[in-house]
Amino acid sequence: MDDRQIITIEPGKRSGKPCIRGLRITVFDVLDYLAAGMTHEDILKEFPYLTETDIRACLAYAADRERRLAVVGG
C-alpha cells in the first residue's frame, strides 16, 4: 500500500502533523483510538468519512516510521 496517497502533511493544518487525505484527523488520532480499544468498525462508525484503507494507511505509516527509527538508531 502506498500510504503517501492517503497520509498528507500540510504545514498549516494540525501543526503539520500527518493527516488522513487532507482532513483534520491525524494518524496519531487513529492510532490512539486503536490503542484505546476501538475496533476498525468502531472508528468507521464514529467517523463515516474514513475508510478501512485510511486506517490501514495509518498503521502502515506508523510501521514505516518505526522501521526508519530502528535503522537510524541501530
PDB file of N, CA, C and O in Angstrom:
ATOM      1  N   MET A   1       0.847  -1.177   0.000  1.00  0.00           N
ATOM      2  CA  MET A   1       0.000   0.000   0.000  1.00  0.00           C
ATOM      3  C   MET A   1       0.892   1.240   0.000  1.00  0.00           C
ATOM      4  O   MET A   1       1.868   1.306   0.747  1.00  0.00           O
ATOM      5  N   ASP A   2       0.567   2.189  -0.811  1.00  0.00           N
ATOM      6  CA  ASP A   2       1.301   3.442  -0.856  1.00  0.00           C
ATOM      7  C   ASP A   2       0.542   4.466  -0.027  1.00  0.00           C
ATOM      8  O   ASP A   2      -0.365   5.130  -0.528  1.00  0.00           O
ATOM      9  N   ASP A   3       0.916   4.593   1.253  1.00  0.00           N
ATOM     10  CA  ASP A   3       0.189   5.486   2.133  1.00  0.00           C
ATOM     11  C   ASP A   3       0.428   6.965   1.812  1.00  0.00           C
ATOM     12  O   ASP A   3      -0.250   7.831   2.364  1.00  0.00           O
ATOM     13  N   ARG A   4       1.385   7.261   0.923  1.00  0.00           N
ATOM     14  CA  ARG A   4       1.623   8.661   0.539  1.00  0.00           C
ATOM     15  C   ARG A   4       0.431   9.258  -0.185  1.00  0.00           C
ATOM     16  O   ARG A   4       0.285  10.480  -0.227  1.00  0.00           O
ATOM     17  N   GLN A   5      -0.417   8.429  -0.749  1.00  0.00           N
ATOM     18  CA  GLN A   5      -1.635   8.913  -1.397  1.00  0.00           C
ATOM     19  C   GLN A   5      -2.695   9.278  -0.353  1.00  0.00           C
ATOM     20  O   GLN A   5      -3.604  10.057  -0.636  1.00  0.00           O
ATOM     21  N   ILE A   6      -2.579   8.723   0.836  1.00  0.00           N
ATOM     22  CA  ILE A   6      -3.603   8.887   1.872  1.00  0.00           C
ATOM     23  C   ILE A   6      -3.123   9.793   2.999  1.00  0.00           C
ATOM     24  O   ILE A   6      -3.872  10.653   3.461  1.00  0.00           O
ATOM     25  N   ILE A   7      -1.892   9.612   3.443  1.00  0.00           N
ATOM     26  CA  ILE A   7      -1.351  10.397   4.542  1.00  0.00           C
ATOM     27  C   ILE A   7      -0.724  11.667   3.979  1.00  0.00           C
ATOM     28  O   ILE A   7       0.192  11.616   3.158  1.00  0.00           O
ATOM     29  N   THR A   8      -1.236  12.806   4.435  1.00  0.00           N
ATOM     30  CA  THR A   8      -0.768  14.096   3.929  1.00  0.00           C
ATOM     31  C   THR A   8      -0.234  14.947   5.071  1.00  0.00           C
ATOM     32  O   THR A   8      -0.676  14.831   6.214  1.00  0.00           O
ATOM     33  N   ILE A   9       0.715  15.795   4.745  1.00  0.00           N
ATOM     34  CA  ILE A   9       1.268  16.722   5.732  1.00  0.00           C
ATOM     35  C   ILE A   9       1.204  18.116   5.139  1.00  0.00           C
ATOM     36  O   ILE A   9       1.788  18.397   4.092  1.00  0.00           O
ATOM     37  N   GLU A  10       0.477  18.986   5.837  1.00  0.00           N
ATOM     38  CA  GLU A  10       0.344  20.379   5.414  1.00  0.00           C
ATOM     39  C   GLU A  10       0.773  21.247   6.589  1.00  0.00           C
ATOM     40  O   GLU A  10       0.213  21.123   7.678  1.00  0.00           O
ATOM     41  N   PRO A  11       1.757  22.124   6.392  1.00  0.00           N
ATOM     42  CA  PRO A  11       2.286  22.926   7.497  1.00  0.00           C
ATOM     43  C   PRO A  11       1.220  23.668   8.313  1.00  0.00           C
ATOM     44  O   PRO A  11       1.359  23.768   9.532  1.00  0.00           O
ATOM     45  N   GLY A  12       0.186  24.181   7.694  1.00  0.00           N
ATOM     46  CA  GLY A  12      -0.826  24.958   8.407  1.00  0.00           C
ATOM     47  C   GLY A  12      -1.961  24.146   9.004  1.00  0.00           C
ATOM     48  O   GLY A  12      -2.845  24.705   9.652  1.00  0.00           O
ATOM     49  N   LYS A  13      -1.949  22.857   8.799  1.00  0.00           N
ATOM     50  CA  LYS A  13      -3.050  22.025   9.290  1.00  0.00           C
ATOM     51  C   LYS A  13      -2.559  21.126  10.412  1.00  0.00           C
ATOM     52  O   LYS A  13      -1.593  20.381  10.245  1.00  0.00           O
ATOM     53  N   ARG A  14      -3.226  21.199  11.555  1.00  0.00           N
ATOM     54  CA  ARG A  14      -2.901  20.381  12.734  1.00  0.00           C
ATOM     55  C   ARG A  14      -1.409  20.430  13.056  1.00  0.00           C
ATOM     56  O   ARG A  14      -0.800  19.418  13.401  1.00  0.00           O
ATOM     57  N   SER A  15      -0.841  21.614  12.939  1.00  0.00           N
ATOM     58  CA  SER A  15       0.577  21.877  13.258  1.00  0.00           C
ATOM     59  C   SER A  15       1.539  21.023  12.432  1.00  0.00           C
ATOM     60  O   SER A  15       2.630  20.684  12.890  1.00  0.00           O
ATOM     61  N   GLY A  16       1.130  20.684  11.228  1.00  0.00           N
ATOM     62  CA  GLY A  16       1.997  19.923  10.337  1.00  0.00           C
ATOM     63  C   GLY A  16       2.054  18.444  10.637  1.00  0.00           C
ATOM     64  O   GLY A  16       2.919  17.739  10.118  1.00  0.00           O
ATOM     65  N   LYS A  17       1.142  17.958  11.469  1.00  0.00           N
ATOM     66  CA  LYS A  17       1.111  16.520  11.781  1.00  0.00           C
ATOM     67  C   LYS A  17       0.546  15.755  10.583  1.00  0.00           C
ATOM     68  O   LYS A  17      -0.237  16.307   9.810  1.00  0.00           O
ATOM     69  N   PRO A  18       0.937  14.493  10.424  1.00  0.00           N
ATOM     70  CA  PRO A  18       0.395  13.684   9.331  1.00  0.00           C
ATOM     71  C   PRO A  18      -1.110  13.476   9.505  1.00  0.00           C
ATOM     72  O   PRO A  18      -1.567  13.004  10.546  1.00  0.00           O
ATOM     73  N   CYS A  19      -1.861  13.832   8.483  1.00  0.00           N
ATOM     74  CA  CYS A  19      -3.323  13.717   8.498  1.00  0.00           C
ATOM     75  C   CYS A  19      -3.783  12.736   7.421  1.00  0.00           C
ATOM     76  O   CYS A  19      -3.004  12.307   6.569  1.00  0.00           O
ATOM     77  N   ILE A  20      -5.043  12.402   7.484  1.00  0.00           N
ATOM     78  CA  ILE A  20      -5.629  11.491   6.501  1.00  0.00           C
ATOM     79  C   ILE A  20      -6.317  12.299   5.414  1.00  0.00           C
ATOM     80  O   ILE A  20      -7.258  13.047   5.681  1.00  0.00           O
ATOM     81  N   ARG A  21      -5.838  12.142   4.182  1.00  0.00           N
ATOM     82  CA  ARG A  21      -6.426  12.740   2.984  1.00  0.00           C
ATOM     83  C   ARG A  21      -6.730  14.227   3.123  1.00  0.00           C
ATOM     84  O   ARG A  21      -7.735  14.707   2.598  1.00  0.00           O
ATOM     85  N   GLY A  22      -5.873  14.956   3.824  1.00  0.00           N
ATOM     86  CA  GLY A  22      -6.077  16.393   3.977  1.00  0.00           C
ATOM     87  C   GLY A  22      -7.161  16.760   4.975  1.00  0.00           C
ATOM     88  O   GLY A  22      -7.457  17.940   5.161  1.00  0.00           O
ATOM     89  N   LEU A  23      -7.751  15.774   5.613  1.00  0.00           N
ATOM     90  CA  LEU A  23      -8.763  16.042   6.635  1.00  0.00           C
ATOM     91  C   LEU A  23      -8.062  16.483   7.919  1.00  0.00           C
ATOM     92  O   LEU A  23      -6.833  16.502   7.981  1.00  0.00           O
ATOM     93  N   ARG A  24      -8.827  16.830   8.924  1.00  0.00           N
ATOM     94  CA  ARG A  24      -8.242  17.292  10.176  1.00  0.00           C
ATOM     95  C   ARG A  24      -8.041  16.156  11.183  1.00  0.00           C
ATOM     96  O   ARG A  24      -7.735  16.423  12.345  1.00  0.00           O
ATOM     97  N   ILE A  25      -8.201  14.930  10.779  1.00  0.00           N
ATOM     98  CA  ILE A  25      -7.941  13.798  11.665  1.00  0.00           C
ATOM     99  C   ILE A  25      -6.533  13.288  11.380  1.00  0.00           C
ATOM    100  O   ILE A  25      -6.168  13.035  10.232  1.00  0.00           O
ATOM    101  N   THR A  26      -5.750  13.142  12.447  1.00  0.00           N
ATOM    102  CA  THR A  26      -4.348  12.777  12.277  1.00  0.00           C
ATOM    103  C   THR A  26      -4.131  11.275  12.394  1.00  0.00           C
ATOM    104  O   THR A  26      -4.985  10.530  12.875  1.00  0.00           O
ATOM    105  N   VAL A  27      -2.964  10.866  11.938  1.00  0.00           N
ATOM    106  CA  VAL A  27      -2.544   9.473  12.106  1.00  0.00           C
ATOM    107  C   VAL A  27      -2.540   9.145  13.590  1.00  0.00           C
ATOM    108  O   VAL A  27      -2.997   8.076  13.994  1.00  0.00           O
ATOM    109  N   PHE A  28      -2.022  10.067  14.409  1.00  0.00           N
ATOM    110  CA  PHE A  28      -1.998   9.846  15.855  1.00  0.00           C
ATOM    111  C   PHE A  28      -3.397   9.610  16.399  1.00  0.00           C
ATOM    112  O   PHE A  28      -3.593   8.719  17.226  1.00  0.00           O
ATOM    113  N   ASP A  29      -4.375  10.394  15.950  1.00  0.00           N
ATOM    114  CA  ASP A  29      -5.755  10.220  16.420  1.00  0.00           C
ATOM    115  C   ASP A  29      -6.218   8.782  16.206  1.00  0.00           C
ATOM    116  O   ASP A  29      -6.735   8.138  17.118  1.00  0.00           O
ATOM    117  N   VAL A  30      -6.024   8.296  14.995  1.00  0.00           N
ATOM    118  CA  VAL A  30      -6.478   6.938  14.659  1.00  0.00           C
ATOM    119  C   VAL A  30      -5.725   5.893  15.482  1.00  0.00           C
ATOM    120  O   VAL A  30      -6.331   4.961  16.010  1.00  0.00           O
ATOM    121  N   LEU A  31      -4.415   6.048  15.589  1.00  0.00           N
ATOM    122  CA  LEU A  31      -3.628   5.097  16.380  1.00  0.00           C
ATOM    123  C   LEU A  31      -4.041   5.137  17.848  1.00  0.00           C
ATOM    124  O   LEU A  31      -4.098   4.098  18.506  1.00  0.00           O
ATOM    125  N   ASP A  32      -4.327   6.321  18.359  1.00  0.00           N
ATOM    126  CA  ASP A  32      -4.761   6.465  19.743  1.00  0.00           C
ATOM    127  C   ASP A  32      -6.104   5.778  19.970  1.00  0.00           C
ATOM    128  O   ASP A  32      -6.297   5.132  21.000  1.00  0.00           O
ATOM    129  N   TYR A  33      -7.029   5.907  19.029  1.00  0.00           N
ATOM    130  CA  TYR A  33      -8.317   5.226  19.144  1.00  0.00           C
ATOM    131  C   TYR A  33      -8.130   3.711  19.156  1.00  0.00           C
ATOM    132  O   TYR A  33      -8.757   3.004  19.944  1.00  0.00           O
ATOM    133  N   LEU A  34      -7.267   3.228  18.280  1.00  0.00           N
ATOM    134  CA  LEU A  34      -6.998   1.792  18.242  1.00  0.00           C
ATOM    135  C   LEU A  34      -6.358   1.321  19.546  1.00  0.00           C
ATOM    136  O   LEU A  34      -6.722   0.270  20.074  1.00  0.00           O
ATOM    137  N   ALA A  35      -5.408   2.094  20.065  1.00  0.00           N
ATOM    138  CA  ALA A  35      -4.737   1.737  21.318  1.00  0.00           C
ATOM    139  C   ALA A  35      -5.705   1.745  22.493  1.00  0.00           C
ATOM    140  O   ALA A  35      -5.530   0.996  23.454  1.00  0.00           O
ATOM    141  N   ALA A  36      -6.725   2.591  22.416  1.00  0.00           N
ATOM    142  CA  ALA A  36      -7.722   2.674  23.479  1.00  0.00           C
ATOM    143  C   ALA A  36      -8.733   1.533  23.417  1.00  0.00           C
ATOM    144  O   ALA A  36      -9.574   1.387  24.304  1.00  0.00           O
ATOM    145  N   GLY A  37      -8.643   0.732  22.363  1.00  0.00           N
ATOM    146  CA  GLY A  37      -9.525  -0.427  22.266  1.00  0.00           C
ATOM    147  C   GLY A  37     -10.628  -0.331  21.231  1.00  0.00           C
ATOM    148  O   GLY A  37     -11.409  -1.268  21.070  1.00  0.00           O
ATOM    149  N   MET A  38     -10.702   0.786  20.529  1.00  0.00           N
ATOM    150  CA  MET A  38     -11.709   0.882  19.470  1.00  0.00           C
ATOM    151  C   MET A  38     -11.332  -0.065  18.340  1.00  0.00           C
ATOM    152  O   MET A  38     -10.157  -0.214  18.006  1.00  0.00           O
ATOM    153  N   THR A  39     -12.329  -0.693  17.763  1.00  0.00           N
ATOM    154  CA  THR A  39     -12.093  -1.549  16.603  1.00  0.00           C
ATOM    155  C   THR A  39     -12.140  -0.698  15.339  1.00  0.00           C
ATOM    156  O   THR A  39     -12.546   0.464  15.365  1.00  0.00           O
ATOM    157  N   HIS A  40     -11.719  -1.298  14.246  1.00  0.00           N
ATOM    158  CA  HIS A  40     -11.828  -0.588  12.965  1.00  0.00           C
ATOM    159  C   HIS A  40     -13.281  -0.201  12.730  1.00  0.00           C
ATOM    160  O   HIS A  40     -13.573   0.908  12.285  1.00  0.00           O
ATOM    161  N   GLU A  41     -14.182  -1.116  13.030  1.00  0.00           N
ATOM    162  CA  GLU A  41     -15.612  -0.860  12.819  1.00  0.00           C
ATOM    163  C   GLU A  41     -16.091   0.311  13.675  1.00  0.00           C
ATOM    164  O   GLU A  41     -16.863   1.150  13.211  1.00  0.00           O
ATOM    165  N   ASP A  42     -15.626   0.365  14.937  1.00  0.00           N
ATOM    166  CA  ASP A  42     -15.998   1.478  15.818  1.00  0.00           C
ATOM    167  C   ASP A  42     -15.554   2.814  15.220  1.00  0.00           C
ATOM    168  O   ASP A  42     -16.315   3.781  15.199  1.00  0.00           O
ATOM    169  N   ILE A  43     -14.329   2.850  14.742  1.00  0.00           N
ATOM    170  CA  ILE A  43     -13.785   4.093  14.172  1.00  0.00           C
ATOM    171  C   ILE A  43     -14.568   4.492  12.930  1.00  0.00           C
ATOM    172  O   ILE A  43     -14.882   5.667  12.738  1.00  0.00           O
ATOM    173  N   LEU A  44     -14.881   3.522  12.095  1.00  0.00           N
ATOM    174  CA  LEU A  44     -15.622   3.826  10.863  1.00  0.00           C
ATOM    175  C   LEU A  44     -17.040   4.309  11.162  1.00  0.00           C
ATOM    176  O   LEU A  44     -17.577   5.131  10.420  1.00  0.00           O
ATOM    177  N   LYS A  45     -17.652   3.813  12.235  1.00  0.00           N
ATOM    178  CA  LYS A  45     -18.981   4.298  12.632  1.00  0.00           C
ATOM    179  C   LYS A  45     -18.902   5.717  13.181  1.00  0.00           C
ATOM    180  O   LYS A  45     -19.754   6.555  12.884  1.00  0.00           O
ATOM    181  N   GLU A  46     -17.874   5.980  13.984  1.00  0.00           N
ATOM    182  CA  GLU A  46     -17.700   7.290  14.607  1.00  0.00           C
ATOM    183  C   GLU A  46     -17.301   8.360  13.585  1.00  0.00           C
ATOM    184  O   GLU A  46     -17.682   9.524  13.707  1.00  0.00           O
ATOM    185  N   PHE A  47     -16.537   7.951  12.589  1.00  0.00           N
ATOM    186  CA  PHE A  47     -16.034   8.871  11.567  1.00  0.00           C
ATOM    187  C   PHE A  47     -16.372   8.300  10.182  1.00  0.00           C
ATOM    188  O   PHE A  47     -15.512   7.701   9.535  1.00  0.00           O
ATOM    189  N   PRO A  48     -17.597   8.481   9.732  1.00  0.00           N
ATOM    190  CA  PRO A  48     -18.055   7.839   8.488  1.00  0.00           C
ATOM    191  C   PRO A  48     -17.316   8.283   7.235  1.00  0.00           C
ATOM    192  O   PRO A  48     -17.423   7.634   6.194  1.00  0.00           O
ATOM    193  N   TYR A  49     -16.572   9.374   7.317  1.00  0.00           N
ATOM    194  CA  TYR A  49     -15.801   9.841   6.158  1.00  0.00           C
ATOM    195  C   TYR A  49     -14.474   9.094   6.027  1.00  0.00           C
ATOM    196  O   TYR A  49     -13.775   9.254   5.027  1.00  0.00           O
ATOM    197  N   LEU A  50     -14.117   8.275   7.029  1.00  0.00           N
ATOM    198  CA  LEU A  50     -12.916   7.444   6.936  1.00  0.00           C
ATOM    199  C   LEU A  50     -13.245   6.111   6.291  1.00  0.00           C
ATOM    200  O   LEU A  50     -14.401   5.686   6.265  1.00  0.00           O
ATOM    201  N   THR A  51     -12.226   5.461   5.776  1.00  0.00           N
ATOM    202  CA  THR A  51     -12.389   4.142   5.168  1.00  0.00           C
ATOM    203  C   THR A  51     -11.435   3.159   5.833  1.00  0.00           C
ATOM    204  O   THR A  51     -10.514   3.549   6.551  1.00  0.00           O
ATOM    205  N   GLU A  52     -11.670   1.901   5.583  1.00  0.00           N
ATOM    206  CA  GLU A  52     -10.760   0.862   6.069  1.00  0.00           C
ATOM    207  C   GLU A  52      -9.351   1.100   5.521  1.00  0.00           C
ATOM    208  O   GLU A  52      -8.364   0.887   6.226  1.00  0.00           O
ATOM    209  N   THR A  53      -9.261   1.527   4.302  1.00  0.00           N
ATOM    210  CA  THR A  53      -7.962   1.828   3.688  1.00  0.00           C
ATOM    211  C   THR A  53      -7.250   2.945   4.440  1.00  0.00           C
ATOM    212  O   THR A  53      -6.030   2.902   4.597  1.00  0.00           O
ATOM    213  N   ASP A  54      -7.997   3.945   4.907  1.00  0.00           N
ATOM    214  CA  ASP A  54      -7.405   5.021   5.693  1.00  0.00           C
ATOM    215  C   ASP A  54      -6.775   4.478   6.980  1.00  0.00           C
ATOM    216  O   ASP A  54      -5.658   4.856   7.336  1.00  0.00           O
ATOM    217  N   ILE A  55      -7.484   3.604   7.665  1.00  0.00           N
ATOM    218  CA  ILE A  55      -6.982   3.025   8.916  1.00  0.00           C
ATOM    219  C   ILE A  55      -5.729   2.204   8.648  1.00  0.00           C
ATOM    220  O   ILE A  55      -4.746   2.301   9.384  1.00  0.00           O
ATOM    221  N   ARG A  56      -5.766   1.407   7.607  1.00  0.00           N
ATOM    222  CA  ARG A  56      -4.590   0.603   7.263  1.00  0.00           C
ATOM    223  C   ARG A  56      -3.409   1.481   6.861  1.00  0.00           C
ATOM    224  O   ARG A  56      -2.260   1.143   7.145  1.00  0.00           O
ATOM    225  N   ALA A  57      -3.680   2.593   6.210  1.00  0.00           N
ATOM    226  CA  ALA A  57      -2.601   3.518   5.842  1.00  0.00           C
ATOM    227  C   ALA A  57      -1.958   4.110   7.097  1.00  0.00           C
ATOM    228  O   ALA A  57      -0.743   4.305   7.134  1.00  0.00           O
ATOM    229  N   CYS A  58      -2.754   4.395   8.116  1.00  0.00           N
ATOM    230  CA  CYS A  58      -2.203   4.901   9.383  1.00  0.00           C
ATOM    231  C   CYS A  58      -1.285   3.858  10.011  1.00  0.00           C
ATOM    232  O   CYS A  58      -0.199   4.187  10.489  1.00  0.00           O
ATOM    233  N   LEU A  59      -1.717   2.619  10.011  1.00  0.00           N
ATOM    234  CA  LEU A  59      -0.892   1.548  10.568  1.00  0.00           C
ATOM    235  C   LEU A  59       0.388   1.369   9.761  1.00  0.00           C
ATOM    236  O   LEU A  59       1.461   1.178  10.335  1.00  0.00           O
ATOM    237  N   ALA A  60       0.287   1.428   8.445  1.00  0.00           N
ATOM    238  CA  ALA A  60       1.468   1.289   7.592  1.00  0.00           C
ATOM    239  C   ALA A  60       2.420   2.460   7.804  1.00  0.00           C
ATOM    240  O   ALA A  60       3.636   2.274   7.837  1.00  0.00           O
ATOM    241  N   TYR A  61       1.878   3.649   7.947  1.00  0.00           N
ATOM    242  CA  TYR A  61       2.696   4.842   8.175  1.00  0.00           C
ATOM    243  C   TYR A  61       3.459   4.709   9.497  1.00  0.00           C
ATOM    244  O   TYR A  61       4.655   4.995   9.563  1.00  0.00           O
ATOM    245  N   ALA A  62       2.763   4.276  10.534  1.00  0.00           N
ATOM    246  CA  ALA A  62       3.400   4.106  11.841  1.00  0.00           C
ATOM    247  C   ALA A  62       4.472   3.019  11.791  1.00  0.00           C
ATOM    248  O   ALA A  62       5.544   3.181  12.374  1.00  0.00           O
ATOM    249  N   ALA A  63       4.195   1.927  11.110  1.00  0.00           N
ATOM    250  CA  ALA A  63       5.174   0.844  10.989  1.00  0.00           C
ATOM    251  C   ALA A  63       6.409   1.324  10.235  1.00  0.00           C
ATOM    252  O   ALA A  63       7.533   0.977  10.598  1.00  0.00           O
ATOM    253  N   ASP A  64       6.206   2.113   9.197  1.00  0.00           N
ATOM    254  CA  ASP A  64       7.335   2.633   8.426  1.00  0.00           C
ATOM    255  C   ASP A  64       8.185   3.573   9.271  1.00  0.00           C
ATOM    256  O   ASP A  64       9.413   3.535   9.199  1.00  0.00           O
ATOM    257  N   ARG A  65       7.535   4.419  10.073  1.00  0.00           N
ATOM    258  CA  ARG A  65       8.281   5.325  10.967  1.00  0.00           C
ATOM    259  C   ARG A  65       9.110   4.531  11.964  1.00  0.00           C
ATOM    260  O   ARG A  65      10.262   4.876  12.228  1.00  0.00           O
ATOM    261  N   GLU A  66       8.538   3.481  12.512  1.00  0.00           N
ATOM    262  CA  GLU A  66       9.268   2.630  13.463  1.00  0.00           C
ATOM    263  C   GLU A  66      10.459   1.962  12.790  1.00  0.00           C
ATOM    264  O   GLU A  66      11.543   1.877  13.368  1.00  0.00           O
ATOM    265  N   ARG A  67      10.252   1.491  11.574  1.00  0.00           N
ATOM    266  CA  ARG A  67      11.318   0.844  10.828  1.00  0.00           C
ATOM    267  C   ARG A  67      12.469   1.831  10.584  1.00  0.00           C
ATOM    268  O   ARG A  67      13.639   1.473  10.719  1.00  0.00           O
ATOM    269  N   ARG A  68      12.129   3.063  10.227  1.00  0.00           N
ATOM    270  CA  ARG A  68      13.153   4.080   9.978  1.00  0.00           C
ATOM    271  C   ARG A  68      13.894   4.446  11.251  1.00  0.00           C
ATOM    272  O   ARG A  68      15.106   4.660  11.224  1.00  0.00           O
ATOM    273  N   LEU A  69      13.184   4.521  12.359  1.00  0.00           N
ATOM    274  CA  LEU A  69      13.834   4.822  13.648  1.00  0.00           C
ATOM    275  C   LEU A  69      14.803   3.712  14.034  1.00  0.00           C
ATOM    276  O   LEU A  69      15.888   3.977  14.552  1.00  0.00           O
ATOM    277  N   ALA A  70      14.408   2.476  13.780  1.00  0.00           N
ATOM    278  CA  ALA A  70      15.270   1.337  14.117  1.00  0.00           C
ATOM    279  C   ALA A  70      16.554   1.383  13.305  1.00  0.00           C
ATOM    280  O   ALA A  70      17.619   1.054  13.826  1.00  0.00           O
ATOM    281  N   VAL A  71      16.478   1.781  12.046  1.00  0.00           N
ATOM    282  CA  VAL A  71      17.655   1.847  11.192  1.00  0.00           C
ATOM    283  C   VAL A  71      18.576   2.978  11.651  1.00  0.00           C
ATOM    284  O   VAL A  71      19.792   2.800  11.725  1.00  0.00           O
ATOM    285  N   VAL A  72      17.997   4.135  11.956  1.00  0.00           N
ATOM    286  CA  VAL A  72      18.788   5.291  12.375  1.00  0.00           C
ATOM    287  C   VAL A  72      19.441   5.028  13.734  1.00  0.00           C
ATOM    288  O   VAL A  72      20.612   5.347  13.941  1.00  0.00           O
ATOM    289  N   GLY A  73      18.678   4.449  14.649  1.00  0.00           N
ATOM    290  CA  GLY A  73      19.186   4.224  15.994  1.00  0.00           C
ATOM    291  C   GLY A  73      20.061   2.995  16.116  1.00  0.00           C
ATOM    292  O   GLY A  73      20.735   2.801  17.128  1.00  0.00           O
ATOM    293  N   GLY A  74      20.051   2.183  15.106  1.00  0.00           N
ATOM    294  CA  GLY A  74      20.600   0.953  15.036  1.00  0.00           C
ATOM    295  C   GLY A  74      21.771   0.293  15.291  1.00  0.00           C
ATOM    296  O   GLY A  74      21.859  -0.915  15.071  1.00  0.00           O
TER     297      GLY A  74
END
